[in-house]
Amino acid sequence: MPPHDNSRNTILFVVIAGIMLLAYSFFVMEPQAKARKAAQQAAVEQAAAGPASAATTAAPPAIVFTDDRTVALARGGARVPIQTGTVTGSLTLVGARIDDLFLTRYQETNDEGSPPVELFRPEGMRHAYQAQFGWNGPNVTGGVPGPTTPWRLTEGTTLTPATPVTLTWDNGAGLRFTRRISIDDQYLFTVTDTVANFSAQPITIAPWGRIERQGVPDDLGRQQVLHEGGIGTFSTDGKYTTQQLKYQAWAKKPVQEHTSVGGWMGITDKYWLAALIPQQDEHIEAAFRVTDAAHAEIHSATMLGETHTIAPGRQITETQRLFAGAKRNEILAGYEKSLDLPRFVYAIDWGFLFFLTRPIFWLVELYYGWFGNFGLAILGLTLTVRLFMFPLANKSYESMSKMRTLQPKMEELKKKHPDDPAKQQQELMALYQKEKINPLAGCLPLLLQIPVFYAVYKMLFVTIEMRHQPFFGWIRDLSAADPSMIWNLYGLIPWDPASTPLIGTYLAGTFALSILAIFYGLTMWLQMAMSPPAPDPMQRKIFAFMPIVFTFIMATFPAGLLIYWAWSNILTIIQQYVIMHRLKAENPIDTFIERLKKAKA
């Protein structure tokens, strides 16, 4: 069998597998996803419609959902407004739930006039999301505060960093509960409960806190490269471990419990986090749960604190905290230090290459402080990476340039032994040894770039600092794909390709052919043209086709990543050209210059 047959078969397999994968995604996965979404919507509507026959009239009344926030807030009864420089919303006096919260420093989209990001959503709306606190005391006469307790506002009118509010509830059997809620100028709520026992008997109770999400919105938990779902850091025997529960894995194991001293736990989205924070010297029982409800699956993160016995005439005070806000690195790091929280900055999904992702993020922020533009900061990062790899890359490109000058001799070896591939390889290795060339040296810079490339991609994708950050011109969000598309002539035609039935997702995604993607493809083509040609004809065809393939693939990646990779290609081309020109190796740039000179002559 000729030596290139295996390469040809491999490429055919890869191409066919890719076509099958695209076909499966288009004809199977997408229809299934639409069917699941329709079934979920039908189930919600059926639950909201109530019992269908007399046989079911004994069941609890179904929840009637509303999309009108004003209606849902009115159903919850009296409320206490929340107003700071970072959040706005309200908490309900029924259960003292914090269930209405917007992050005012962030908009839903990059469009002018876009509303602020919603974090918490009140009961009665689809995908309600809230935090609540209470006490566990099953044998306490008169009961203890829970989700339906009617608290009374006794101090303050609006919750602000300067004005905490105080709520009270008397159980009618000698227990008085006083709850003081305060908030700082960022995203930290502090809930301080005081329980006074005026009865004649000692009582035993334990505090709890819960974050609850009723159903998962369709846009969450779909990214394989990103963690969204349950998250927590727990201490066992003095050692901290962090657990991440994606929604799919969470549903497969509905109850997961932890015993810890201190730590934290909650529910995380890509950029936003709701986390319960106990006193760090307190023993807690933590649990992630998924509960089937009539209207949706309820995902909850619950902490149960230490049990307290309160003697007659005595009182105790318990403090719990809630982080509800944006996962900015400096904010999380500040709370980690001030509250002695373990691994709180790892609420950001830095990935398994965190030892690269975090330093790269630190470097980008440093350059941003100098340039005032994250796009320019990415260019500075790229230059730093290239300078760091310069010595190794220099040797590699020298070896590649020497290999290019040996192409005539290599062709002679093939003609000398046309039917003996083993002899060809043997004499080729002898030629490399004689000229002191390492044929694998050209792979080393690429191999070293791969983890850096992934870390840059991860950093752009998960850090909120990159969200909605512009570069120049039409690029208004470095964390999103380049919005320019060939199908509407890059904005000249007033048409959105994404709205096309069936194929809109692909036209606006993989086949978008954005300006940045095309520019990246050209730099990749030129870089590969300056490398020694592959000895096998089939491999040469594959390498010639790769820039086209990657132009389509990279069109869906964040614009900041394309800027990084294209600028890295340009720096590589410059370095390769200087070396090839010095060694008088044939290269496309010198060839192009010679053609221009001949044309002028």
C-alpha positions in Angstrom: 0.0 0.0 0.0 1.5 3.4 -0.9 2.5 5.4 2.2 0.0 8.2 1.6 -3.0 5.9 1.6 -3.3 5.9 5.4 -3.2 9.7 5.4 -5.9 9.8 2.7 -8.1 7.3 4.6 -7.6 9.3 7.8 -8.7 12.5 6.2 -11.7 10.9 4.5 -12.7 9.5 7.9 -12.4 13.0 9.6 -14.3 14.7 6.8 -17.1 12.1 6.7 -17.3 12.1 10.5 -17.6 15.9 10.5 -20.4 15.8 7.9 -22.2 13.2 9.9 -21.9 15.3 13.1 -23.3 18.4 11.3 -26.1 16.3 9.8 -26.9 14.7 13.2 -26.9 18.1 14.9 -29.1 19.7 12.2 -31.6 16.8 11.6 -31.7 15.2 15.1 -30.4 17.3 17.9 -32.1 20.6 16.9 -35.6 19.0 16.4 -35.2 17.1 19.6 -34.3 20.3 21.5 -37.3 22.1 20.0 -39.6 19.2 20.9 -38.3 19.2 24.5 -38.9 22.9 24.8 -42.4 22.5 23.5 -43.1 19.7 25.9 -41.8 21.7 28.8 -43.9 24.7 27.8 -47.0 22.5 27.4 -46.4 20.9 30.9 -46.2 24.4 32.4 -49.4 25.5 30.7 -51.2 22.3 31.8 -50.1 22.8 35.4 -51.2 26.4 35.3 -54.6 25.4 33.9 -55.6 23.6 37.0 -57.4 20.2 37.4 -58.9 18.7 34.3 -61.7 16.7 35.9 -63.6 16.1 39.1 -61.3 13.3 40.0 -58.5 15.7 40.5 -60.4 18.4 42.4 -58.9 17.3 45.7 -55.3 18.2 44.5 -53.7 21.5 45.6 -54.6 24.4 43.4 -52.2 24.9 40.5 -50.0 28.0 40.5 -51.1 30.5 37.9 -47.9 32.0 36.5 -47.7 35.6 35.2 -45.1 37.3 33.1 -46.0 40.6 34.6 -43.6 41.4 37.4 -45.9 44.0 38.9 -48.7 41.5 39.3 -46.3 38.9 40.9 -44.9 41.5 43.3 -48.5 42.6 44.3 -49.4 39.0 45.1 -46.6 38.8 47.6 -48.0 41.4 49.9 -46.1 44.3 51.5 -42.5 44.9 50.5 -39.4 46.7 51.6 -37.5 48.5 48.8 -33.8 47.8 48.2 -31.7 50.6 46.7 -27.9 50.8 46.4 -25.4 51.9 43.8 -25.2 48.3 42.5 -28.6 46.7 43.0 -32.2 47.6 43.1 -35.4 45.7 44.0 -37.3 44.7 47.1 -37.9 42.0 49.7 -41.2 40.7 50.7 -42.4 40.7 54.3 -44.0 37.3 53.7 -41.2 35.0 54.7 -38.7 37.9 54.5 -37.6 36.5 51.1 -35.1 38.4 49.0 -36.8 37.7 45.7 -36.7 40.8 43.6 -33.2 42.0 42.6 -31.7 43.7 39.6 -27.9 44.4 39.0 -28.0 48.0 37.9 -24.4 48.2 36.7 -25.0 45.6 34.0 -27.4 45.6 31.1 -29.1 42.5 29.6 -27.7 43.4 26.1 -25.2 45.8 24.6 -28.0 47.9 23.0 -28.7 51.4 24.2 -31.6 51.4 26.7 -31.3 47.7 27.5 -32.8 46.9 31.0 -30.5 46.0 33.9 -29.7 42.3 34.5 -32.2 40.5 36.6 -30.8 38.2 39.3 -33.8 37.3 41.5 -37.4 36.8 40.4 -40.5 36.8 42.7 -42.8 33.8 43.4 -45.5 33.5 40.8 -43.4 34.2 37.8 -41.8 31.5 35.7 -38.4 30.5 36.8 -38.8 32.2 40.2 -35.4 32.7 41.9 -35.0 33.7 45.5 -33.1 33.5 48.8 -34.7 33.0 52.1 -33.8 32.3 55.8 -35.6 30.7 58.7 -35.4 28.4 61.7 -35.8 24.7 62.1 -37.7 23.8 65.3 -40.3 21.0 64.8 -41.2 20.7 68.5 -41.4 24.4 69.3 -44.8 25.5 70.6 -46.2 28.3 68.4 -43.8 27.5 65.5 -40.7 29.2 64.1 -40.2 31.6 61.1 -40.4 30.0 57.7 -41.3 30.8 54.0 -44.8 32.0 54.9 -44.2 33.9 58.1 -45.8 37.4 58.1 -43.0 39.6 59.4 -43.6 43.1 60.6 -41.4 46.0 59.6 -40.4 47.8 62.8 -37.4 49.9 61.8 -36.4 51.5 58.5 -38.3 52.0 55.3 -35.8 51.3 52.5 -32.8 48.9 52.7 -29.7 50.9 51.7 -26.0 50.6 52.7 -26.7 53.4 55.3 -30.1 52.2 56.5 -30.6 48.6 57.5 -34.1 47.4 58.2 -35.5 45.5 61.2 -38.3 42.9 61.0 -40.0 41.2 64.0 -42.4 38.3 64.5 -43.9 36.9 67.7 -45.0 33.3 67.6 -47.7 33.9 70.3 -46.1 31.3 72.6 -43.3 33.3 74.2 -40.8 33.5 71.4 -39.8 36.8 69.7 -37.8 36.8 66.5 -36.0 39.9 65.4 -34.3 40.0 62.0 -31.9 42.8 61.0 -31.1 42.9 57.3 -28.2 45.1 56.1 -26.4 45.5 52.7 -23.0 46.9 51.8 -22.2 49.0 48.8 -21.5 45.9 46.6 -23.5 42.6 46.7 -23.4 41.3 50.3 -26.5 41.0 52.5 -26.1 40.3 56.2 -29.0 38.7 58.0 -28.8 38.9 61.8 -31.5 37.0 63.7 -32.0 37.4 67.4 -34.3 34.9 69.2 -35.6 35.8 72.7 -37.3 33.2 74.8 -40.0 34.7 77.1 -41.6 31.3 77.7 -41.2 29.1 80.8 -39.6 26.2 78.8 -36.3 25.9 77.0 -36.5 25.6 73.3 -34.2 24.0 70.7 -33.9 25.5 67.2 -31.4 25.6 64.3 -31.0 28.4 61.6 -31.2 27.6 57.9 -30.7 29.5 54.7 -31.8 28.5 51.2 -31.3 29.7 47.6 -34.0 28.3 45.3 -34.5 28.3 41.6 -37.8 27.1 40.2 -37.0 25.5 36.9 -33.9 26.3 34.7 -34.2 28.9 32.0 -33.5 27.6 28.5 -30.4 29.6 28.0 -28.6 28.2 31.1 -26.5 25.0 31.4 -26.1 24.6 27.6 -22.3 25.4 27.3 -20.0 22.5 27.7 -17.0 24.7 28.4 -18.8 26.6 31.2 -20.1 25.6 34.6 -23.6 26.7 35.5 -25.5 25.2 38.4 -24.7 24.3 42.0 -21.4 25.3 43.5 -19.9 25.2 47.0 -16.7 25.0 48.9 -16.7 22.8 52.0 -14.2 21.9 54.8 -13.6 18.4 55.8 -10.8 17.7 58.4 -9.3 21.1 57.7 -9.1 20.5 53.9 -11.3 22.5 51.5 -12.9 20.9 48.5 -15.0 22.7 45.8 -18.0 21.0 44.3 -19.5 22.0 40.9 -22.9 20.5 39.9 -24.0 21.2 36.4 -27.8 21.1 36.0 -27.7 17.8 34.1 -25.6 16.0 36.7 -27.6 17.6 39.5 -30.8 16.2 38.1 -29.3 12.7 37.9 -28.4 12.8 41.6 -31.2 14.9 43.2 -29.7 14.9 46.8 -26.1 15.6 47.6 -25.1 16.4 51.2 -22.0 17.8 52.8 -20.9 18.3 56.4 -18.6 21.3 56.8 -17.1 23.9 59.1 -17.6 27.2 57.4 -17.3 27.4 53.6 -20.0 28.6 51.2 -22.5 27.3 48.7 -25.1 28.5 46.1 -26.2 28.6 42.5 -24.0 30.2 39.8 -24.7 31.4 36.3 -22.0 32.4 33.8 -21.5 35.9 35.3 -23.8 35.9 38.3 -23.8 34.2 41.7 -26.1 33.7 44.6 -24.3 32.2 47.6 -25.0 31.5 51.2 -22.1 32.3 53.6 -22.3 31.1 57.2 -19.9 32.1 60.1 -16.7 30.4 59.2 -16.3 28.7 62.6 -19.8 27.2 62.5 -20.6 23.6 61.8 -23.2 23.3 59.0 -25.1 20.6 57.2 -25.3 21.5 53.5 -27.4 20.0 50.8 -28.0 20.4 47.0 -31.4 19.2 46.1 -33.7 18.8 43.1 -37.4 18.5 44.0 -40.1 17.7 41.5 -43.0 20.2 41.7 -46.2 20.5 39.8 -44.9 23.4 37.8 -41.1 22.9 37.6 -38.1 21.2 39.1 -36.9 23.2 42.1 -33.1 23.4 42.4 -32.1 24.5 45.9 -28.9 25.0 47.9 -29.6 24.8 51.6 -27.5 25.3 54.8 -28.6 24.1 58.2 -26.6 25.7 61.0 -25.8 24.4 64.5 -28.6 23.6 67.0 -29.1 26.1 69.8 -30.9 25.6 73.1 -32.4 28.8 74.5 -33.2 28.8 78.2 -36.2 30.8 79.6 -35.4 34.5 79.8 -32.4 34.1 77.5 -31.7 35.0 73.8 -29.3 34.1 71.1 -28.1 35.9 67.9 -27.2 34.1 64.6 -25.6 35.8 61.6 -25.8 34.5 58.0 -24.8 36.3 54.8 -25.9 36.2 51.2 -23.8 37.2 48.2 -26.1 38.1 45.3 -24.4 39.8 42.4 -21.7 39.9 39.7 -18.7 37.6 39.8 -16.0 40.3 39.4 -12.6 39.0 40.4 -11.7 41.9 42.6 -15.0 41.8 44.5 -14.9 38.1 45.1 -11.2 38.4 46.2 -12.2 41.2 48.6 -14.9 39.2 50.3 -12.5 36.2 50.4 -10.1 38.2 52.4 -12.4 40.2 54.6 -14.6 37.2 55.5 -11.9 34.6 55.4 -13.8 32.7 52.8 -12.1 29.7 51.2 -11.7 29.7 47.4 -14.4 32.3 46.8 -12.7 33.6 43.7 -13.2 30.1 42.2 -16.9 30.9 41.9 -15.5 32.1 38.5 -15.0 29.1 36.3 -11.3 29.4 35.6 -11.2 25.9 34.2 -8.6 23.1 34.7 -5.9 25.4 33.4 -6.6 27.9 36.2 -2.8 28.2 36.8 -2.7 29.8 33.3 -6.1 31.5 33.1 -5.7 33.5 36.3 -2.2 35.0 35.5 -3.4 35.7 31.9 -6.4 37.6 33.3 -4.2 39.5 35.7 -1.9 40.5 32.8 -4.8 41.6 30.7 -6.2 43.7 33.5 -2.7 45.3 34.0 -2.6 46.2 30.3 -6.1 47.5 30.5 -5.0 49.9 33.3 -2.4 51.2 30.9 -4.3 51.4 27.6 -7.9 51.8 28.8 -9.1 49.3 26.1 -9.4 45.5 26.6 -8.7 44.9 22.9 -5.4 46.7 23.1 -4.8 44.8 26.4 -5.2 41.5 24.4 -2.7 42.8 21.8 -0.3 43.5 24.7 -0.9 40.0 26.1 -0.2 38.4 22.7 3.1 40.3 22.4 4.1 39.2 25.9 3.4 35.6 25.1 5.4 35.8 21.9 8.3 37.5 23.6 8.3 34.7 26.3 8.4 32.1 23.6 10.8 34.0 21.4 14.0 31.9 22.1 12.3 28.6 21.5 10.4 29.9 18.5 13.6 31.3 17.0 15.3 28.0 17.0 12.2 26.3 15.6 11.9 28.7 12.7 15.6 28.5 11.9 15.2 24.7 11.7 12.1 25.1 9.5 13.9 27.6 7.2 16.8 25.1 6.8 14.3 22.4 5.9 12.8 24.6 3.2 16.2 25.1 1.6 16.6 21.3 1.6 13.5 20.8 -0.5 15.4 20.2 -3.8 17.6 17.5 -2.1 14.5 15.9 -0.6 12.9 15.7 -4.0 16.0 14.0 -5.3 15.9 11.4 -2.6 12.3 10.6 -3.6 13.3 10.2 -7.3 16.3 8.1 -6.3 14.2 5.6 -4.4 10.6 6.0 -5.8 9.5 2.5 -4.8 11.3 2.2 -1.4 9.7 4.5 1.2 11.8 2.9 4.0 15.0 3.8 2.1 13.6 7.3 1.5 13.0 7.8 5.2 16.4 6.4 6.1 18.3 8.8 3.8 16.1 11.7 4.8 17.0 11.2 8.5 20.6 11.0 7.5 20.2 14.3 5.6 18.6 15.9 8.7 21.4 14.7 10.9 24.1 16.0 8.5 22.5 19.5 8.3 21.7 19.5 12.1 18.0 19.9 11.6 15.3 18.7 14.0 12.2 18.0 11.9 10.0 18.1 15.0 11.2 21.5 16.2 8.5 23.3 14.2 5.8 21.7 16.3 7.1 22.9 19.7 5.8 26.5 19.5 2.4 25.3 18.4 2.2 22.7 21.2 3.1 25.4 23.7 0.5 27.8 22.3 -2.4 25.3 22.6 -2.8 25.6 26.4 -2.3 29.4 26.3 -4.9 29.6 23.5 -7.4 27.7 25.6 -6.7 29.8 28.7 -7.2 33.0 26.7 -10.5 31.6 25.3 -11.6 30.6 28.8 -10.7 34.0 30.3 -12.6 35.8 27.5 -15.6 33.6 27.9 -16.1 33.5 31.7 -14.9 36.8 33.1 -17.5 39.5 33.5 -14.7 42.1 33.0 -14.7 41.2 29.3 -18.5 41.3 29.0 -19.7 44.1 26.6 -16.2 45.5 26.3 -15.7 47.2 22.9 -12.6 47.3 20.7 -12.8 49.6 17.8 -15.3 50.1 15.0 -18.1 47.6 14.8 -16.7 45.3 17.5 -18.7 46.2 20.6 -18.3 43.1 22.7 -14.9 41.2 22.8 -16.6 38.3 24.7 -19.0 37.7 21.8 -18.5 36.6 18.2 -17.8 39.2 15.6 -21.4 40.4 14.5 -20.4 41.1 10.9 -21.7 38.6 8.4 -21.2 38.1 4.7 -24.8 37.1 4.2 -26.1 40.7 4.7 -23.0 42.2 3.1 -21.7 43.1 6.5 -24.7 45.3 7.4 -25.3 46.9 4.0 -28.5 44.8 3.6 -31.1 45.3 6.3 -31.6 41.6 7.0 -30.8 39.4 9.9 -29.6 36.0 8.7 -30.4 34.4 12.1 -34.1 34.9 11.4 -34.0 32.4 8.4 -36.1 29.3 9.2 -34.1 26.1 9.7 -30.7 27.4 8.7 -30.6 30.7 10.5 -28.5 29.3 13.4 -25.9 28.2 11.0 -25.9 31.3 8.8 -25.3 33.5 11.9 -22.9 31.0 13.5 -20.5 28.6 11.8 -21.0 30.0 8.3 -21.1 33.7 9.3 -17.7 34.4 7.7 -17.2 37.6 9.8 -14.5 40.2 8.9 -12.4 39.1 11.8 -12.7 35.4 10.8 -11.6 36.2 7.3 -8.7 38.2 8.4 -7.7 35.4 10.8 -7.9 32.9 8.0 -5.6 35.0 5.8 -3.0 35.3 8.5 -3.2 31.5 9.1 -2.8 30.9 5.3 0.3 33.1 5.1 1.9 31.6 8.2 1.4 28.1 6.8 2.7 29.1 3.4 5.9 30.1 5.1 6.3 26.7 6.7 8.1 23.8 4.9 5.7 21.9 2.6 4.6 18.5 3.8 6.4 15.6 2.1 3.2 13.8 1.3 1.0 15.2 -1.5 -2.2 14.4 0.4 -0.9 16.1 3.5 -0.1 19.2 1.4 -3.7 19.3 0.2 -5.0 19.0 3.7 -2.7 21.8 5.0 -3.8 24.0 2.1 -7.4 23.4 3.0 -7.0 24.0 6.8 -7.1 27.9 6.7 -10.5 27.7 5.0 -11.9 25.2 7.6 -10.6 27.2 10.5 -12.0 30.4 9.1 -15.5 28.9 9.4 -14.7 27.3 12.8 -13.3 30.5 14.4 -16.2 32.6 13.2 -18.2 31.4 16.2 -15.5 32.2 18.8 -15.3 35.4 20.8 -13.9 38.4 18.9 -11.2 38.9 21.5 -9.9 35.4 20.8 -9.7 36.1 17.0 -7.8 39.3 17.7 -5.4 37.4 19.9 -4.8 34.6 17.4 -4.6 36.8 14.3 -2.1 39.1 16.0 -0.1 36.1 17.2 0.0 34.9 13.6 1.2 38.3 12.4 4.0 38.3 15.0 4.9 34.8 14.0 5.0 35.7 10.3 7.3 38.7 11.0 9.7 36.5 13.0 9.6 33.7 10.4 10.2 36.2 7.6 13.3 37.8 9.3 14.9 34.4 9.8 14.0 33.1 6.3 15.2 36.2 4.6 18.5 36.0 6.5 19.0 32.4 5.6 17.9 33.1 2.0 15.2 30.5 2.2 12.3 30.8 -0.3 9.2 32.4 1.2 6.0 33.9 -0.2 6.8 37.4 1.0 10.1 37.7 -0.9 8.5 36.0 -3.9 5.7 38.5 -3.9 8.2 41.4 -3.6 10.2 40.0 -6.6 7.0 39.8 -8.7 6.2 43.4 -7.9 9.7 44.4 -9.0 9.4 42.5 -12.2 6.0 44.0 -12.9 7.4 47.5 -12.4 10.3 46.7 -14.6 
